[in-house]
C-alpha cells in the first residue's frame, strides 16, 4: 500500500497490475483506420510528385539529372528533388507500416 487511499485510474491500474486477466484496452479501430487512410493519401500524393519529377528529369537530355533514376548516390549527393521525395516517402511508409 502507498499510504493513501487509491482512487480512480490509480486504483484501476493497481487492480489490473495484481490480476492481469482484467487487462482490457480499447483498440480505437475506427480512428486507426482513418489515420491509415490519411497516410495512404499522403503517400499517393508524394508518389505522384516523385513520378512527375522523375519523368521531367529523365527527359532533360544530357543533364546530370537524367542519371538520378540509375544512380542513387548521385541523386543523394546532389540533394535532388527525387532523393528528397523518396526520403519523405520512406518516412511515411515507416509510419504506415508500424504494427
N, C-alpha and C positions, 0 to 999 in steps of 0.2 A: 504494500500500500504506500501511496505517496504522501500521506499525512493530510490530505484534504479530500473532500467528497468529490468523486469524479462525476461529471455531468456531460450530457450531450454527446458530441462526437468523441471526446476523450474516453468516456465510459464505453461507447460502442467499440472504439479501437482496441481497448484493453480486453473487452469481451471476445472480440474476433481473434486477438492475439492468443488468448487462452484456448479457444476452440476454433481451429481452422475450418471446420465444416460449416461455419457460419459465414464464411467469406463469400460475398456476392457483390460484384461490381458491375455497373451498367457499362455497356459497350458503345452506346451512342451511335449505333449503326447508321441512322439517317444522316447525321451531321458528318460522319466519316465518309459516307458515300458522296455527299455534297462536296466535301474537300477534295476527294479524288477526282470528281468531275471537273472541278475548277482547275486542278493541276493538269488534267488532260487537255483542257482548253488552252492553258498557258504553253504546254509542250507543243501542241499543234501550231500555235501562233509562231513560236520561235523556230520550229522546224520549217515552216513555210518561209520565214525570213531567211533561214540558212540556205534553203534551196534556191531562192531568188538571188542572194548574194553570190552563191557558188556558181550559178549559171552566168551571171554577169562577169565574174572573174574568169570563168572558162572561155569566154568569148572575146577577151581583150587582145587577142593576137599574141604578140611576143612579150607582153608584160610579165614580170615575175609572178604576178597574182595567178596566172594561168596554171602554175605548178602547185598551188595550195592543195588541190584535191589529190595530188600524188605525193606531196611532201609535207607531212605534219610538222616536222622540225622547222622548215622554212616558214610555215604558217604561224607557228608559235613564236619563233624568233622575231618575226616582223610585227607581231601583235595584230595580226589580221582580224578583220571582222568575222571571218569564218571561224577562226580559232576561238574568239570570244563568244560567239554564239554556241559553239559546241560545248565550251565550258559552262555556259548558262544552262544548256540542256542537261549536261551531266548532273548539275546540282538539282535541277527539277526532277530528273529521273531517280536520283538518290532518295529524295523526299517521297516521291511517288511509290517507290519500291520498298519503303520501310514496312516491316511487319506490323 
